[in-house]
């Protein structure tokens, strides 16, 4: 099958959206924890977390289109602009259904933690909720953002301020055992996979 841009644009909206979201392969499945000025813990599933560098340790997230008005824009972006702290929490295979439920469009004042049956966890120095059920967690602070004009999305850049990892999950070289931690991968918007270790290769040289 070969689809040109014009053919892709002619596909019905949902099949086109699903295909383009899946075409890059497996993505991370993370729950983003935030809290804005209203004091309500917010939780939303994201598949756009990308490592930007390790010194300093930076992670980016891409939010869906925003209208520029913090009063009406999406909760995650609004909360991060009101309160610069947020958390990134891996989705464990036992919590996939609950994590996916956070993608529902709940109104202001409703906590996705409560709706999805997940537990907010608080730590000193991070004014945003972690997910207690998540095995691997990151606390971050907002650094900057970039407006992607082509589709009116925002790329948020955050700096890691702390990592919470299972005991024994990191070896001496810094390799993280994602399979042992039960972290899942995501394809498209709604299809989840368990991960399986294949092999670790040495540094490639000419």
C-alpha positions as semicolon CSV with decimal commas, in nm:
position;residue;x (nm);y (nm);z (nm)
1;X;0,000;0,000;0,000
2;X;0,122;0,349;-0,088
3;X;-0,064;0,659;0,026
4;X;0,026;0,999;-0,113
5;X;-0,042;1,313;0,087
6;X;-0,356;1,384;-0,116
7;X;-0,483;1,029;-0,060
8;X;-0,407;1,052;0,309
9;X;-0,598;1,378;0,335
10;X;-0,902;1,214;0,172
11;X;-0,929;0,944;0,439
12;X;-1,208;0,987;0,695
13;X;-1,094;1,188;0,997
14;X;-1,074;0,905;1,254
15;X;-0,888;0,649;1,035
16;X;-0,647;0,924;0,922
17;X;-0,586;1,040;1,277
18;X;-0,533;0,682;1,400
19;X;-0,296;0,589;1,117
20;X;-0,077;0,899;1,145
21;X;-0,058;0,858;1,523
22;X;0,064;0,499;1,482
23;X;0,298;0,537;1,183
24;X;0,607;0,633;1,387
25;X;0,591;0,303;1,579
26;X;0,566;0,235;1,951
27;X;0,557;0,538;2,179
28;X;0,579;0,590;2,553
29;X;0,261;0,584;2,759
30;X;0,284;0,836;3,043
31;X;0,043;0,996;3,283
32;X;0,109;1,368;3,335
33;X;0,019;1,493;3,680
34;X;-0,050;1,863;3,732
35;X;-0,232;2,099;3,964
36;X;-0,340;2,451;3,877
37;X;-0,470;2,746;4,073
38;X;-0,796;2,565;4,152
39;X;-0,611;2,310;4,365
40;X;-0,764;2,013;4,182
41;X;-0,516;1,733;4,094
42;X;-0,524;1,669;3,719
43;X;-0,409;1,361;3,530
44;X;-0,386;1,302;3,154
45;X;-0,230;1,033;2,939
46;X;0,035;1,149;2,689
47;X;0,235;0,965;2,424
48;X;0,454;1,260;2,323
49;X;0,723;1,261;2,594
50;X;1,066;1,295;2,428
51;X;1,415;1,308;2,579
52;X;1,590;1,631;2,478
53;X;1,917;1,597;2,666
54;X;2,078;1,469;2,985
55;X;2,287;1,768;3,098
56;X;2,063;1,928;3,206
57;X;1,803;1,647;3,199
58;X;1,525;1,779;2,974
59;X;1,199;1,618;2,860
60;X;0,948;1,766;2,616
61;X;0,573;1,715;2,587
62;X;0,351;1,823;2,299
63;X;0,002;1,938;2,389
64;X;-0,288;1,926;2,150
65;X;-0,413;2,253;1,995
66;X;-0,468;2,538;2,238
67;X;-0,665;2,856;2,180
68;X;-0,439;3,097;2,369
69;X;-0,691;3,161;2,649
70;X;-0,586;2,990;2,973
71;X;-0,945;3,003;3,098
72;X;-1,069;2,770;2,824
73;X;-0,760;2,576;2,715
74;X;-0,673;2,215;2,806
75;X;-0,617;2,139;3,173
76;X;-0,261;2,004;3,151
77;X;-0,122;2,306;2,966
78;X;-0,321;2,554;3,174
79;X;-0,205;2,396;3,499
80;X;0,162;2,391;3,399
81;X;0,146;2,760;3,310
82;X;-0,018;2,839;3,643
83;X;0,211;2,610;3,844
84;X;0,548;2,520;3,690
85;X;0,569;2,173;3,846
86;X;0,443;1,855;3,680
87;X;0,507;1,482;3,696
88;X;0,555;1,211;3,434
89;X;0,444;0,864;3,543
90;X;0,494;0,539;3,350
91;X;0,184;0,330;3,283
92;X;0,214;-0,020;3,435
93;X;0,037;-0,304;3,254
94;X;-0,199;-0,348;3,550
95;X;-0,330;0,008;3,521
96;X;-0,386;0,044;3,145
97;X;-0,766;0,080;3,162
98;X;-0,745;0,338;3,440
99;X;-0,472;0,531;3,260
100;X;-0,671;0,536;2,936
101;X;-0,977;0,669;3,120
102;X;-0,786;0,993;3,188
103;X;-0,816;1,077;2,816
104;X;-1,187;1,154;2,871
105;X;-1,281;1,523;2,862
106;X;-1,380;1,588;3,221
107;X;-1,502;1,938;3,314
108;X;-1,316;2,186;3,532
109;X;-1,313;2,095;3,899
110;X;-1,317;1,718;3,839
111;X;-1,006;1,516;3,922
112;X;-0,911;1,243;3,677
113;X;-0,743;1,063;3,966
114;X;-1,082;1,009;4,126
115;X;-1,258;0,926;3,801
116;X;-0,995;0,670;3,698
117;X;-0,951;0,519;4,044
118;X;-0,584;0,617;4,074
119;X;-0,408;0,758;4,380
120;X;-0,236;1,099;4,394
121;X;0,097;1,093;4,575
122;X;0,272;1,407;4,700
123;X;0,638;1,470;4,770
124;X;0,807;1,771;4,922
125;X;0,939;2,016;4,664
126;X;0,707;1,902;4,384
127;X;0,379;2,093;4,378
128;X;0,214;1,838;4,150
129;X;0,076;1,489;4,209
130;X;0,255;1,166;4,127
131;X;0,060;0,848;4,050
132;X;0,111;0,612;4,344
133;X;0,046;0,306;4,126
134;X;0,312;0,402;3,870
135;X;0,646;0,215;3,897
136;X;0,867;0,483;3,738
137;X;0,807;0,853;3,803
138;X;0,969;1,186;3,725
139;X;0,924;1,523;3,886
140;X;0,979;1,816;3,649
141;X;0,978;2,194;3,640
142;X;0,861;2,397;3,341
143;X;1,152;2,566;3,157
144;X;1,015;2,699;2,828
145;X;0,779;2,627;2,541
146;X;0,763;2,647;2,165
147;X;0,459;2,718;1,951
148;X;0,433;2,483;1,653
149;X;0,247;2,704;1,408
150;X;0,166;2,434;1,150
151;X;-0,095;2,274;1,378
152;X;-0,116;2,521;1,670
153;X;0,031;2,282;1,925
154;X;0,271;2,366;2,206
155;X;0,593;2,182;2,289
156;X;0,658;2,217;2,662
157;X;1,014;2,169;2,788
158;X;1,064;2,057;3,147
159;X;1,374;1,984;3,353
160;X;1,382;1,670;3,566
161;X;1,421;1,753;3,935
162;X;1,387;1,400;4,072
163;X;1,344;1,038;3,961
164;X;1,158;0,768;4,153
165;X;1,261;0,419;4,042
166;X;1,202;0,062;4,165
167;X;1,488;-0,081;4,369
168;X;1,725;-0,279;4,148
169;X;1,583;-0,143;3,822
170;X;1,902;0,040;3,715
171;X;2,236;-0,133;3,649
172;X;2,585;0,014;3,689
173;X;2,578;0,153;3,332
174;X;2,248;0,332;3,393
175;X;2,037;0,087;3,191
176;X;1,676;0,091;3,309
177;X;1,480;-0,237;3,318
178;X;1,151;-0,127;3,165
179;X;1,026;-0,482;3,117
180;X;1,088;-0,566;3,482
181;X;0,910;-0,247;3,585
182;X;0,601;-0,346;3,384
183;X;0,607;-0,032;3,166
184;X;0,379;-0,052;2,861
185;X;0,413;0,097;2,512
186;X;0,144;0,275;2,314
187;X;0,052;0,266;1,946
188;X;-0,178;0,529;1,804
189;X;-0,421;0,664;2,061
190;X;-0,566;0,355;2,225
191;X;-0,361;0,038;2,165
192;X;-0,129;-0,077;2,443
193;X;0,153;-0,334;2,436
194;X;0,376;-0,512;2,684
195;X;0,748;-0,474;2,613
196;X;0,994;-0,760;2,567
197;X;1,372;-0,734;2,597
198;X;1,561;-0,850;2,287
199;X;1,930;-0,767;2,327
200;X;2,173;-0,493;2,426
201;X;2,441;-0,400;2,174
202;X;2,774;-0,235;2,233
203;X;2,879;0,110;2,115
204;X;2,888;0,104;1,734
205;X;3,226;0,193;1,583
206;X;3,349;0,235;1,227
